[in-house]
């Protein structure tokens, strides 16, 4: 064992994490295998370190690696950044999700790049009613797909190009709120673990939860990099969803929890 290798193996975890974060920042984008080789540790150790750094907002965890978050403020990543992440996984998830939707259905879709992929994948559907807080969906979805398209009002979060606020539609003549229902809530979340579905923003979590409460069926969307993780704000427990659509099978423990909760898992 040479001196450099010996030094690497003696590093404390905190020191390794700091050096790992610096290495990701310098490289811009790295894989788990590359990091394990560079630092002389196991792949599982690197994954745990990256998960911790992602929770702290230092790196952006991706499927199989990480990208630098130095130019991105806080936990919220700009839409343009997220549009470049897990592109093929999101397209596969969207293709599966739209198979559940019948023509003429009423849908609620939340903000997120995966739901944008769903909007594009609905191109062969007709006569849908769609309600969303995702400000990009009107530009992404074909006019031939929907009969009516509603945008929920509220405060605009420019970083996600979405609104936050109560899921209500008000009568134009007065302030009476209209009770709204939908056939499907299609909800992209930031994390899934045995405790439920979660996201990094409290306002977003409230919006998602209210959509789910108004739906006959709920379809959760999450690529495999979001499984076995938990973020700041819980959206709802596992059993509140009917389907989890993801791009790879969950771990055995998470799969067991989903099965116990009665959630059908759909993968390519």
KOLMINU-827645 format. One record per residue: residue number from 1; x, y negated, z negated of N, C-alpha, C in turn; residue in one letter. Coordinates in Angstrom, 2 decimals. Example, Ala and Ser with C-alpha at 12.3 -4.5 7.8 and 13.67 -1.06 7.14 Angstrom:
% KOLMINU-827645
REC   pos       n_u       n_v       n_w      ca_u      ca_v      ca_w       c_u       c_v       c_w   code
REC     1     13.19      5.69     -7.80     12.30      4.50     -7.80     13.20      3.30     -7.80      a
REC     2     12.85      2.25     -7.08     13.67      1.06     -7.14     12.90     -0.03     -7.87      s
This chain:
% KOLMINU-827645
REC   pos       n_u       n_v       n_w      ca_u      ca_v      ca_w       c_u       c_v       c_w   code
REC     1      0.85      1.20      0.00      0.00      0.00      0.00      0.88     -1.24      0.00      x
REC     2      0.67     -2.18      0.96      1.51     -3.36      0.99      0.99     -4.39     -0.01      x
REC     3      1.77     -5.48     -0.19      1.45     -6.46     -1.22      0.12     -7.16     -0.93      x
REC     4     -0.15     -7.43      0.36     -1.39     -8.12      0.71     -2.61     -7.28      0.37      x
REC     5     -2.51     -5.96      0.66     -3.62     -5.07      0.35     -3.84     -4.96     -1.14      x
REC     6     -2.75     -4.87     -1.90     -2.86     -4.79     -3.35     -3.51     -6.03     -3.93      x
REC     7     -3.15     -7.20     -3.39     -3.75     -8.44     -3.86     -5.23     -8.47     -3.58      x
REC     8     -5.63     -8.01     -2.37     -7.05     -7.97     -2.00     -7.83     -7.11     -2.97      x
REC     9     -7.30     -5.94     -3.32     -8.03     -5.01     -4.18     -8.13     -5.52     -5.61      x
REC    10     -7.19     -6.44     -6.02     -7.23     -6.96     -7.38     -8.11     -8.20     -7.51      x
REC    11     -8.61     -8.71     -6.40     -9.42     -9.92     -6.46    -10.70     -9.68     -7.26      x
REC    12    -11.08    -10.68     -8.05    -12.35    -10.62     -8.73    -13.48    -10.85     -7.71      x
REC    13    -14.67    -10.29     -7.94    -15.77    -10.48     -7.00    -16.05    -11.94     -6.69      x
REC    14    -16.02    -12.83     -7.71    -16.31    -14.24     -7.47    -15.29    -14.84     -6.51      x
REC    15    -14.02    -14.47     -6.69    -13.00    -14.97     -5.78    -13.17    -14.45     -4.38      x
REC    16    -13.56    -13.18     -4.27    -13.77    -12.60     -2.94    -14.95    -13.28     -2.25      x
REC    17    -16.00    -13.56     -2.99    -17.15    -14.21     -2.38    -16.79    -15.59     -1.86      x
REC    18    -15.98    -16.31     -2.62    -15.58    -17.64     -2.17    -14.76    -17.55     -0.89      x
REC    19    -13.83    -16.57     -0.84    -13.01    -16.40      0.35    -13.85    -15.89      1.52      x
REC    20    -14.83    -15.03      1.21    -15.72    -14.52      2.26    -16.52    -15.67      2.87      x
REC    21    -17.04    -16.55      2.01    -17.81    -17.70      2.50    -16.94    -18.59      3.39      x
REC    22    -15.69    -18.80      2.98    -14.78    -19.62      3.77    -14.48    -18.96      5.11      x
REC    23    -14.34    -17.64      5.10    -14.05    -16.90      6.33    -15.22    -16.99      7.31      x
REC    24    -16.45    -16.85      6.79    -17.64    -16.97      7.65    -17.73    -18.38      8.22      x
REC    25    -17.47    -19.39      7.37    -17.54    -20.77      7.84    -16.53    -21.03      8.94      x
REC    26    -15.34    -20.46      8.80    -14.29    -20.67      9.80    -14.61    -19.92     11.09      x
REC    27    -15.16    -18.70     10.96    -15.42    -17.87     12.13    -16.73    -18.26     12.83      x
REC    28    -17.67    -18.79     12.08    -18.97    -19.15     12.65    -19.96    -18.01     12.63      x
REC    29    -19.53    -16.83     13.09    -20.39    -15.65     13.10    -19.52    -14.41     12.93      x
REC    30    -19.92    -13.52     12.01    -19.12    -12.33     11.73    -20.04    -11.14     11.53      x
REC    31    -19.46     -9.94     11.63    -20.20     -8.72     11.37    -19.79     -8.15     10.01      x
REC    32    -20.65     -7.29      9.47    -20.34     -6.63      8.21    -19.08     -5.79      8.35      x
REC    33    -18.94     -5.09      9.46    -17.76     -4.24      9.69    -16.49     -5.07      9.70      x
REC    34    -16.53     -6.22     10.37    -15.37     -7.11     10.42    -14.98     -7.58      9.02      x
REC    35    -15.98     -7.97      8.23    -15.70     -8.47      6.88    -15.14     -7.37      5.98      x
REC    36    -15.70     -6.17      6.09    -15.21     -5.05      5.28    -13.75     -4.75      5.60      x
REC    37    -13.40     -4.77      6.88    -12.02     -4.53      7.30    -11.10     -5.65      6.84      x
REC    38    -11.54     -6.88      6.99    -10.70     -8.04      6.65    -10.39     -8.09      5.16      x
REC    39    -11.39     -7.78      4.31    -11.21     -7.91      2.87    -10.89     -6.59      2.18      x
REC    40    -10.87     -5.50      2.94    -10.48     -4.22      2.36    -11.47     -3.69      1.35      x
REC    41    -12.77     -3.90      1.58    -13.81     -3.41      0.68    -14.83     -2.63      1.49      x
REC    42    -15.77     -2.01      0.80    -16.76     -1.19      1.49    -17.82     -2.05      2.17      x
REC    43    -18.50     -1.45      3.14    -19.58     -2.14      3.83    -20.70     -2.49      2.86      x
REC    44    -21.01     -1.60      1.91    -22.07     -1.89      0.94    -21.70     -3.09      0.07      x
REC    45    -20.42     -3.21     -0.28    -19.97     -4.36     -1.07    -20.15     -5.66     -0.28      x
REC    46    -19.77     -5.62      0.99    -19.94     -6.81      1.83    -21.41     -7.19      1.93      x
REC    47    -22.27     -6.21      2.13    -23.70     -6.50      2.24    -24.23     -7.17      0.98      x
REC    48    -23.80     -6.67     -0.20    -24.25     -7.28     -1.45    -23.74     -8.71     -1.56      x
REC    49    -22.47     -8.92     -1.18    -21.92    -10.26     -1.23    -22.66    -11.21     -0.29      x
REC    50    -22.95    -10.74      0.93    -23.66    -11.59      1.88    -25.07    -11.90      1.42      x
REC    51    -25.74    -10.92      0.81    -27.08    -11.17      0.28    -27.04    -12.26     -0.78      x
REC    52    -26.03    -12.20     -1.66    -25.90    -13.22     -2.70    -25.61    -14.59     -2.11      x
REC    53    -24.70    -14.64     -1.15    -24.35    -15.91     -0.50    -25.53    -16.47      0.28      x
REC    54    -26.34    -15.60      0.87    -27.53    -16.06      1.58    -28.53    -16.66      0.60      x
REC    55    -28.73    -16.01     -0.55    -29.65    -16.55     -1.55    -29.19    -17.91     -2.05      x
REC    56    -27.88    -18.11     -2.09    -27.33    -19.39     -2.53    -27.29    -20.42     -1.42      x
REC    57    -27.68    -20.03     -0.20    -27.72    -20.96      0.91    -26.36    -21.26      1.51      x
REC    58    -25.36    -20.41      1.24    -24.00    -20.66      1.72    -23.79    -20.07      3.11      x
REC    59    -24.38    -18.89      3.36    -24.35    -18.29      4.69    -25.77    -17.94      5.09      x
REC    60    -25.96    -17.64      6.35    -27.25    -17.18      6.87    -27.11    -15.70      7.19      x
REC    61    -27.83    -14.87      6.46    -27.75    -13.42      6.65    -28.43    -13.04      7.95      x
REC    62    -27.79    -12.24      8.75    -28.37    -11.73      9.98    -28.30    -10.21      9.96      x
REC    63    -28.97     -9.58     10.91    -28.93     -8.12     11.00    -27.53     -7.70     11.43      x
REC    64    -26.79     -7.06     10.51    -25.45     -6.60     10.83    -24.34     -7.58     10.52      x
REC    65    -24.66     -8.72      9.91    -23.60     -9.67      9.63    -24.12    -10.96      9.03      x
REC    66    -23.47    -12.08      9.40    -23.86    -13.39      8.87    -23.34    -14.47      9.80      x
REC    67    -23.96    -15.65      9.71    -23.49    -16.82     10.43    -23.30    -17.95      9.43      x
REC    68    -22.51    -18.93      9.79    -22.23    -20.05      8.91    -23.46    -20.92      8.73      x
REC    69    -23.68    -21.37      7.50    -24.80    -22.27      7.21    -24.30    -23.65      6.81      x
REC    70    -23.03    -23.95      7.08    -22.45    -25.21      6.62    -23.16    -26.43      7.22      x
REC    71    -23.66    -26.30      8.44    -24.31    -27.44      9.08    -25.81    -27.46      8.86      x
REC    72    -26.31    -26.51      8.06    -27.75    -26.40      7.83    -28.06    -26.77      6.39      x
REC    73    -28.94    -27.75      6.13    -29.21    -28.19      4.77    -30.01    -27.18      3.97      x
REC    74    -29.49    -26.76      2.83    -30.24    -25.94      1.89    -30.66    -24.59      2.43      x
REC    75    -31.73    -24.07      1.84    -32.24    -22.76      2.24    -33.01    -22.83      3.56      x
REC    76    -33.63    -23.99      3.84    -34.44    -24.12      5.04    -33.55    -24.27      6.25      x
REC    77    -33.66    -23.36      7.20    -32.85    -23.43      8.40    -33.69    -23.99      9.53      x
REC    78    -33.10    -24.87     10.29    -33.81    -25.51     11.37    -34.36    -24.50     12.35      x
REC    79    -35.47    -24.86     12.98    -36.13    -23.94     13.91    -35.20    -23.55     15.05      x
REC    80    -34.44    -24.50     15.56    -33.53    -24.19     16.67    -32.48    -23.16     16.27      x
REC    81    -32.03    -23.21     15.00    -31.08    -22.20     14.51    -31.75    -20.84     14.45      x
REC    82    -32.95    -20.78     13.88    -33.62    -19.50     13.70    -34.07    -18.89     15.02      x
REC    83    -34.32    -19.74     16.02    -34.71    -19.22     17.33    -33.59    -18.40     17.96      x
REC    84    -32.36    -18.61     17.52    -31.22    -17.88     18.08    -30.89    -16.61     17.30      x
REC    85    -31.64    -16.32     16.27    -31.34    -15.18     15.40    -32.32    -14.04     15.64      x
REC    86    -31.78    -12.79     15.70    -32.60    -11.58     15.85    -33.62    -11.71     16.99      x
REC    87    -33.19    -12.20     18.14    -34.12    -12.45     19.24    -34.78    -11.16     19.71      x
REC    88    -33.98    -10.14     19.99    -34.55     -8.89     20.50    -35.43     -8.21     19.45      x
REC    89    -35.03     -8.29     18.18    -35.83     -7.69     17.11    -37.21     -8.35     17.03      x
REC    90    -37.23     -9.69     17.13    -38.50    -10.41     17.07    -39.40    -10.05     18.25      x
REC    91    -38.81     -9.89     19.41    -39.61     -9.54     20.59    -40.21     -8.14     20.45      x
REC    92    -39.43     -7.20     19.89    -39.97     -5.85     19.68    -41.08     -5.87     18.64      x
REC    93    -40.88     -6.64     17.57    -41.91     -6.76     16.54    -43.19     -7.36     17.12      x
REC    94    -43.04     -8.41     17.92    -44.20     -9.06     18.52    -44.96     -8.11     19.43      x
REC    95    -44.23     -7.33     20.23    -44.88     -6.40     21.15    -45.72     -5.38     20.40      x
REC    96    -45.23     -4.93     19.24    -46.01     -3.98     18.43    -47.22     -4.65     17.80      x
REC    97    -47.02     -5.86     17.28    -48.09     -6.54     16.56    -49.28     -6.83     17.46      x
REC    98    -49.04     -7.26     18.70    -50.16     -7.63     19.56    -50.97     -6.42     20.00      x
REC    99    -50.40     -5.21     19.88    -51.17     -4.01     20.20    -52.33     -3.80     19.24      x
REC   100    -52.25     -4.42     18.06    -53.32     -4.30     17.07    -54.50     -5.21     17.37      x
REC   101    -54.30     -6.20     18.22    -55.27     -7.27     18.41    -56.19     -6.97     19.59      x
REC   102    -57.50     -7.04     19.36    -58.47     -6.85     20.42    -58.84     -8.21     21.04      x
REC   103    -59.20     -8.21     22.30    -59.72     -9.43     22.92    -60.92     -9.94     22.13      x
REC   104    -61.02    -11.26     22.02    -62.13    -11.85     21.29    -61.90    -11.99     19.80      x
REC   105    -60.74    -11.57     19.31    -60.46    -11.63     17.87    -60.22    -13.07     17.41      x
REC   106    -60.39    -13.27     16.10    -60.06    -14.53     15.45    -58.77    -14.31     14.66      x
REC   107    -57.75    -15.12     14.94    -56.43    -14.93     14.34    -55.99    -16.16     13.56      x
REC   108    -55.25    -15.92     12.49    -54.47    -16.98     11.84    -53.01    -16.58     11.93      x
REC   109    -52.18    -17.52     12.37    -50.74    -17.29     12.47    -50.02    -18.37     11.68      x
REC   110    -49.04    -17.96     10.90    -48.29    -18.96     10.14    -47.10    -19.46     10.94      x
REC   111    -46.33    -20.35     10.33    -45.14    -20.88     10.98    -44.06    -19.82     11.03      x
REC   112    -43.14    -19.97     11.99    -42.02    -19.05     12.07    -41.70    -18.66     13.49      x
REC   113    -40.47    -18.24     13.70    -40.05    -17.87     15.04    -40.60    -16.52     15.47      x
REC   114    -40.89    -15.64     14.52    -41.48    -14.35     14.88    -42.92    -14.53     15.34      x
REC   115    -43.66    -15.44     14.71    -45.02    -15.69     15.17    -45.02    -16.43     16.51      x
REC   116    -43.98    -17.19     16.79    -43.85    -17.77     18.14    -43.69    -16.65     19.17      x
REC   117    -42.92    -15.63     18.82    -42.77    -14.48     19.71    -44.11    -13.78     19.91      x
REC   118    -44.91    -13.70     18.85    -46.24    -13.11     18.96    -47.11    -13.93     19.91      x
REC   119    -47.06    -15.25     19.77    -47.86    -16.12     20.64    -47.54    -15.87     22.11      x
REC   120    -46.26    -15.70     22.41    -45.87    -15.42     23.80    -46.31    -14.03     24.23      x
REC   121    -46.26    -13.06     23.30    -46.62    -11.68     23.62    -48.12    -11.49     23.81      x
REC   122    -48.93    -12.46     23.42    -50.38    -12.38     23.58    -50.83    -12.76     24.99      x
REC   123    -49.91    -12.91     25.93    -50.23    -13.47     27.26    -51.29    -12.67     28.01      x
REC   124    -51.47    -11.39     27.71    -52.46    -10.59     28.42    -53.79    -10.50     27.67      x
REC   125    -53.88    -11.15     26.51    -55.13    -11.15     25.76    -56.03    -12.29     26.25      x
REC   126    -57.31    -12.17     25.95    -58.27    -13.18     26.38    -59.29    -13.47     25.27      x
REC   127    -59.83    -14.68     25.30    -60.97    -15.07     24.47    -60.66    -15.05     22.98      x
REC   128    -59.41    -15.35     22.61    -59.04    -15.39     21.21    -59.38    -16.74     20.59      x
REC   129    -59.67    -16.72     19.30    -59.73    -17.95     18.50    -58.51    -17.92     17.59      x
REC   130    -57.70    -18.97     17.65    -56.43    -18.99     16.92    -56.39    -20.23     16.03      x
REC   131    -56.04    -20.03     14.77    -55.81    -21.13     13.83    -54.40    -20.96     13.26      x
REC   132    -53.64    -22.04     13.21    -52.24    -21.94     12.82    -51.74    -23.24     12.22      x
REC   133    -50.67    -23.15     11.44    -49.96    -24.35     10.99    -48.65    -24.51     11.76      x
REC   134    -48.46    -23.69     12.79    -47.24    -23.67     13.59    -47.40    -24.67     14.74      x
REC   135    -46.72    -25.79     14.66    -46.90    -26.86     15.64    -46.34    -26.51     17.02      x
REC   136    -45.54    -25.46     17.10    -44.96    -25.07     18.38    -45.87    -24.14     19.19      x
REC   137    -46.83    -23.52     18.53    -47.66    -22.52     19.22    -48.44    -23.10     20.41      x
REC   138    -49.04    -24.30     20.31    -49.76    -24.81     21.48    -48.89    -24.89     22.74      x
REC   139    -47.59    -25.13     22.57    -46.70    -25.20     23.73    -46.21    -23.83     24.18      x
REC   140    -46.33    -22.81     23.32    -45.78    -21.49     23.61    -46.82    -20.52     24.17      x
REC   141    -48.10    -20.77     23.88    -49.13    -19.80     24.24    -49.85    -20.24     25.52      x
REC   142    -50.19    -19.28     26.34    -50.88    -19.58     27.61    -52.32    -20.02     27.33      x
REC   143    -52.79    -21.07     28.02    -54.18    -21.51     27.83    -55.22    -20.44     28.19      x
REC   144    -54.83    -19.47     29.01    -55.78    -18.41     29.40    -56.05    -17.44     28.26      x
REC   145    -55.24    -17.50     27.20    -55.34    -16.53     26.11    -56.47    -16.87     25.14      x
REC   146    -56.66    -18.15     24.87    -57.56    -18.52     23.79    -58.80    -19.25     24.25      x
REC   147    -59.85    -19.08     23.46    -61.09    -19.84     23.64    -61.00    -21.14     22.85      x
REC   148    -60.52    -21.03     21.59    -60.33    -22.19     20.72    -58.99    -22.07     20.02      x
REC   149    -58.34    -23.21     19.84    -57.05    -23.26     19.14    -57.10    -24.40     18.13      x
REC   150    -56.90    -24.07     16.86    -56.95    -25.05     15.78    -55.58    -25.16     15.11      x
REC   151    -55.23    -26.39     14.73    -54.01    -26.62     13.95    -54.43    -27.12     12.57      x
REC   152    -53.96    -26.44     11.54    -54.26    -26.88     10.17    -53.53    -28.18      9.87      x
REC   153    -54.25    -29.12      9.29    -53.64    -30.38      8.91    -52.81    -30.25      7.65      x
REC   154    -52.10    -31.32      7.33    -51.26    -31.32      6.14    -49.98    -32.07      6.40      x
REC   155    -49.10    -32.03      5.42    -47.79    -32.66      5.58    -46.96    -31.89      6.60      x
REC   156    -46.26    -32.60      7.47    -45.44    -31.96      8.49    -44.02    -31.76      7.97      x
REC   157    -43.56    -30.52      8.05    -42.16    -30.20      7.73    -41.41    -30.13      9.05      x
REC   158    -40.61    -31.15      9.33    -39.97    -31.24     10.63    -38.95    -30.14     10.85      x
REC   159    -38.34    -29.64      9.79    -37.30    -28.63      9.96    -37.88    -27.32     10.47      x
REC   160    -39.14    -27.04     10.11    -39.80    -25.81     10.58    -40.85    -26.10     11.64      x
REC   161    -41.11    -27.37     11.91    -42.14    -27.78     12.87    -43.48    -27.12     12.54      x
REC   162    -43.87    -27.34     11.30    -45.12    -26.75     10.80    -45.73    -27.69      9.78      x
REC   163    -47.00    -27.44      9.46    -47.67    -28.22      8.42    -47.78    -27.38      7.15      x
REC   164    -47.84    -28.06      6.02    -48.13    -27.41      4.76    -49.31    -28.11      4.13      x
REC   165    -50.10    -27.36      3.41    -51.30    -27.92      2.80    -52.38    -26.87      2.69      x
REC   166    -53.55    -27.23      2.23    -54.64    -26.25      2.06    -55.16    -25.75      3.41      x
REC   167    -55.53    -24.49      3.45    -56.07    -23.90      4.67    -57.57    -24.18      4.71      x
REC   168    -57.93    -25.38      5.18    -59.33    -25.77      5.26    -59.57    -26.54      6.54      x
REC   169    -60.82    -26.52      6.99    -61.27    -27.37      8.09    -62.42    -28.20      7.56      x
REC   170    -62.36    -29.53      7.73    -63.39    -30.41      7.19    -64.40    -30.79      8.26      x
REC   171    -65.66    -30.94      7.87    -66.69    -31.44      8.77    -66.34    -32.88      9.17      x
REC   172    -66.62    -33.25     10.40    -66.29    -34.59     10.86    -67.18    -35.65     10.24      x
REC   173    -68.39    -35.29      9.81    -69.33    -36.28      9.29    -69.16    -36.56      7.81      x
REC   174    -68.53    -35.65      7.09    -68.33    -35.85      5.65    -67.13    -35.04      5.21      x
REC   175    -66.93    -34.90      3.92    -65.76    -34.21      3.39    -66.06    -32.77      2.99      x
REC   176    -67.22    -32.25      3.36    -67.56    -30.87      3.03    -66.60    -29.91      3.73      x
REC   177    -66.05    -28.99      2.99    -65.12    -28.04      3.56    -65.86    -26.85      4.15      x
REC   178    -65.40    -26.39      5.28    -65.99    -25.23      5.95    -65.23    -23.98      5.51      x
REC   179    -65.95    -22.98      5.04    -65.31    -21.71      4.70    -64.94    -21.00      5.99      x
REC   180    -63.69    -20.65      6.14    -63.23    -20.01      7.38    -62.74    -18.60      7.10      x
REC   181    -62.98    -17.71      8.07    -62.56    -16.32      7.98    -61.90    -15.94      9.30      x
REC   182    -61.09    -14.89      9.27    -60.49    -14.41     10.51    -60.42    -12.89     10.49      x
REC   183    -60.27    -12.32     11.67    -60.10    -10.87     11.78    -58.71    -10.45     11.33      x
REC   184    -57.71    -11.23     11.74    -56.32    -10.89     11.42    -55.55    -12.12     10.96      x
REC   185    -54.82    -11.98      9.87    -53.77    -12.94      9.51    -52.45    -12.31      9.92      x
REC   186    -51.73    -12.98     10.80    -50.43    -12.49     11.26    -49.38    -13.37     10.62      x
REC   187    -48.64    -12.81      9.66    -47.82    -13.60      8.76    -46.36    -13.15      8.82      x
REC   188    -45.48    -14.04      9.24    -44.04    -13.78      9.20    -43.51    -14.22      7.85      x
REC   189    -42.80    -13.33      7.17    -42.29    -13.62      5.83    -40.76    -13.63      5.83      x
REC   190    -40.19    -14.17      4.76    -38.74    -14.24      4.65    -38.10    -13.04      4.01      x
REC   191    -38.89    -12.27      3.24    -38.32    -11.11      2.54    -39.43    -10.16      2.14      x
REC   192    -39.05     -8.87      2.02    -39.97     -7.82      1.57    -39.23     -6.91      0.61      x
REC   193    -39.79     -6.72     -0.57    -39.26     -5.70     -1.48    -40.43     -5.06     -2.20      x
REC   194    -40.14     -4.20     -3.17    -41.20     -3.43     -3.82    -42.19     -4.32     -4.56      x
REC   195    -41.80     -5.55     -4.89    -42.72     -6.46     -5.60    -43.68     -7.17     -4.67      x
REC   196    -43.35     -7.22     -3.37    -44.24     -7.87     -2.42    -43.50     -8.64     -1.35      x
REC   197    -44.19     -9.64     -0.80    -43.66    -10.44      0.31    -43.35    -11.83     -0.22      x
REC   198    -42.23    -12.40      0.22    -41.82    -13.68     -0.32    -41.18    -14.56      0.74      x
REC   199    -41.01    -15.83      0.38    -40.39    -16.81      1.26    -39.62    -17.81      0.41      x
REC   200    -38.88    -18.71      1.05    -38.02    -19.61      0.29    -38.69    -20.91     -0.11      x
REC   201    -39.86    -21.22      0.46    -40.51    -22.50      0.22    -41.87    -22.30     -0.43      x
REC   202    -42.13    -23.01     -1.52    -43.37    -22.82     -2.28    -44.59    -23.23     -1.47      x
REC   203    -44.50    -24.34     -0.72    -45.63    -24.78      0.09    -45.97    -23.77      1.18      x
REC   204    -44.93    -23.21      1.81    -45.16    -22.19      2.83    -45.83    -20.96      2.23      x
REC   205    -45.37    -20.57      1.03    -45.94    -19.39      0.37    -47.43    -19.60      0.10      x
REC   206    -47.81    -20.80     -0.32    -49.22    -21.10     -0.58    -50.04    -21.01      0.69      x
REC   207    -49.52    -21.56      1.79    -50.21    -21.51      3.07    -50.42    -20.06      3.51      x
REC   208    -49.36    -19.24      3.42    -49.46    -17.84      3.83    -50.48    -17.09      2.98      x
REC   209    -50.43    -17.32      1.66    -51.33    -16.63      0.75    -52.79    -16.96      1.06      x
REC   210    -53.07    -18.22      1.35    -54.45    -18.61      1.65    -54.92    -18.01      2.98      x
REC   211    -54.04    -17.91      3.96    -54.40    -17.25      5.21    -54.77    -15.80      4.96      x
REC   212    -53.95    -15.12      4.15    -54.19    -13.71      3.85    -55.54    -13.53      3.15      x
REC   213    -55.87    -14.42      2.22    -57.13    -14.31      1.48    -58.34    -14.45      2.40      x
REC   214    -58.18    -15.10      3.54    -59.29    -15.34      4.45    -59.35    -14.32      5.61      x
REC   215    -58.52    -13.30      5.53    -58.42    -12.34      6.64    -59.03    -10.99      6.28      x
REC   216    -59.68    -10.37      7.27    -60.15     -9.00      7.08    -58.99     -8.02      7.08      x
REC   217    -57.97     -8.31      7.90    -56.78     -7.47      7.96    -55.54     -8.36      8.04      x
REC   218    -54.47     -7.92      7.41    -53.24     -8.70      7.37    -52.10     -7.92      7.98      x
REC   219    -51.38     -8.56      8.88    -50.23     -7.97      9.55    -49.00     -8.78      9.13      x
REC   220    -48.10     -8.15      8.39    -46.86     -8.81      7.96    -45.76     -8.52      8.98      x
REC   221    -45.02     -9.56      9.36    -43.91     -9.43     10.30    -42.61     -9.71      9.57      x
REC   222    -41.63     -8.80      9.70    -40.32     -9.01      9.08    -39.29     -8.13      9.76      x
REC   223    -38.22     -8.74     10.29    -37.17     -7.90     10.86    -36.40     -7.22      9.74      x
REC   224    -35.63     -6.21     10.09    -35.02     -5.34      9.08    -34.01     -6.04      8.19      x
REC   225    -33.47     -7.20      8.61    -32.54     -7.93      7.74    -33.26     -8.54      6.54      x
REC   226    -34.60     -8.57      6.57    -35.38     -9.16      5.48    -35.93     -8.12      4.51      x
REC   227    -35.67     -6.85      4.79    -36.18     -5.78      3.93    -35.28     -5.59      2.72      x
REC   228    -35.90     -5.15      1.61    -35.18     -4.94      0.34    -34.53     -6.24     -0.15      x
REC   229    -35.23     -7.34      0.07    -34.78     -8.63     -0.42    -35.95     -9.35     -1.07      x
REC   230    -35.62    -10.35     -1.90    -36.67    -11.16     -2.53    -36.22    -12.61     -2.55      x
REC   231    -37.12    -13.51     -2.17    -36.82    -14.93     -2.15    -37.61    -15.65     -3.24      x
REC   232    -37.45    -16.94     -3.31    -37.94    -17.77     -4.42    -39.45    -17.65     -4.67      x
REC   233    -40.24    -17.76     -3.61    -41.69    -17.88     -3.78    -42.41    -16.64     -3.27      x
REC   234    -43.10    -15.95     -4.17    -43.85    -14.77     -3.74    -45.12    -15.19     -3.02      x
REC   235    -45.39    -14.53     -1.90    -46.58    -14.80     -1.11    -47.75    -13.97     -1.62      x
REC   236    -47.53    -12.66     -1.74    -48.60    -11.76     -2.18    -47.98    -10.38     -2.47      x
REC   237    -48.62     -9.55     -3.28    -48.11     -8.19     -3.52    -48.21     -7.33     -2.27      x
REC   238    -47.50     -6.20     -2.28    -47.48     -5.31     -1.12    -48.86     -4.89     -0.66      x
REC   239    -49.73     -4.55     -1.61    -51.03     -3.96     -1.26    -51.98     -4.92     -0.56      x
REC   240    -51.67     -6.20     -0.53    -52.53     -7.17      0.14    -52.42     -7.08      1.67      x
REC   241    -51.39     -6.42      2.18    -51.22     -6.29      3.62    -51.72     -4.94      4.10      x
REC   242    -52.18     -4.90      5.35    -52.58     -3.64      5.96    -51.45     -3.03      6.78      x
REC   243    -50.63     -3.90      7.40    -49.54     -3.44      8.24    -48.27     -4.23      7.93      x
REC   244    -47.13     -3.55      8.01    -45.83     -4.19      8.07    -45.21     -3.81      9.41      x
REC   245    -44.92     -4.80     10.23    -44.32     -4.55     11.53    -42.87     -5.00     11.45      x
REC   246    -41.95     -4.07     11.70    -40.53     -4.36     11.61    -39.80     -3.61     12.71      x
REC   247    -38.49     -3.85     12.83    -37.75     -3.28     13.96    -36.99     -2.01     13.60      x
REC   248    -36.94     -1.62     12.34    -36.24     -0.41     11.91    -36.92      0.14     10.67      x
REC   249    -36.85      1.44     10.43    -37.52      2.03      9.27    -36.99      1.43      7.96      x
REC   250    -37.87      1.18      6.99    -37.42      0.69      5.68    -36.61      1.75      4.95      x
REC   251    -35.90      1.32      3.91    -35.17      2.26      3.07    -36.15      3.22      2.41      x
REC   252    -35.68      4.38      1.95    -36.60      5.34      1.31    -37.39      4.74      0.15      x
REC   253    -36.74      3.96     -0.70    -37.44      3.38     -1.86    -38.52      2.40     -1.42      x
REC   254    -38.20      1.54     -0.47    -39.19      0.58      0.00    -40.30      1.28      0.77      x
REC   255    -39.95      2.29      1.56    -40.96      3.05      2.29    -41.95      3.71      1.32      x
REC   256    -41.44      4.23      0.21    -42.31      4.86     -0.78    -43.23      3.83     -1.42      x
REC   257    -42.70      2.65     -1.73    -43.52      1.60     -2.33    -44.61      1.14     -1.37      x
REC   258    -44.27      1.01     -0.09    -45.25      0.60      0.91    -46.35      1.66      1.08      x
REC   259    -45.94      2.91      1.09    -46.91      3.99      1.22    -47.87      4.00      0.03      x
REC   260    -47.32      3.83     -1.16    -48.16      3.81     -2.37    -49.13      2.64     -2.33      x
REC   261    -48.72      1.53     -1.72    -49.57      0.34     -1.63    -50.58      0.44     -0.48      x
REC   262    -50.49      1.50      0.32    -51.42      1.68      1.42    -51.10      0.86      2.65      x
REC   263    -49.84      0.47      2.81    -49.41     -0.34      3.95    -48.90      0.57      5.06      x
REC   264    -49.43      0.40      6.25    -48.95      1.15      7.41    -47.76      0.44      8.01      x
REC   265    -46.64      1.16      8.14    -45.42      0.58      8.70    -45.34      0.91     10.18      x
REC   266    -45.15     -0.11     11.00    -45.01      0.09     12.44    -43.61     -0.33     12.87      x
REC   267    -42.91      0.59     13.55    -41.58      0.29     14.10    -41.54      0.74     15.56      x
REC   268    -40.63      0.18     16.34    -40.53      0.60     17.75    -40.27      2.08     17.87      x
